[in-house]
C-alpha cells in the first residue's frame, strides 16, 4: 500500500468516513452494464471494470482480461496477494490529489447503487456434520468424558 499517514484524496469525504483512500475495500455492484467489481472512496463507487479497460493496472493484473468485469470477486481473489496489493496501490495512486495521469471514470454515489453478494460460494460442508467432528468439538468444550 502507499506509505503515508494521510493520503490526500481527489474524491472528497469526511474525516469520519469508513471509506478513506487508505481503506480500499472490494465489492460488487449492479452497474448499468451488469455486475462489476468495485471499490469505494468516501461515498463514491469506483467501477474497477472501467479502470481495467483503460489499462491502468501494470503488475500481476496486467494482461488479465475481465478480472473486474465480473459478477463476483472470485477471479480477482484467485490471483492472490500480489494482485490485491497492485490493485490497492494503483487505486490509491489514481485517486490521490495531484495525480498527473488521465483516467476517465464516473463515480456513482453509494446510496444510488445496489451492492450484490461479492463472492460466489460453490459448495458448503457443515464441519459439525459427522459424529467424529461433534466428538472433537465436544472434547474441546466439555472434555473427553462428556464430549457427546
Secondary structure, DSSP 8 states (H G I E B T S, - for coil): ----SS--BSS---TT-S--TTT--EEEEEETTEEEEEEEETTEEEEHHHHHHTT---STTTT--SSSSSSSSHHHHHT-HHHHHHHHHHHHHHTBTT--S-------BGGGS-EE-S--------TT-SHHHHHHHHHHHH-GGG--
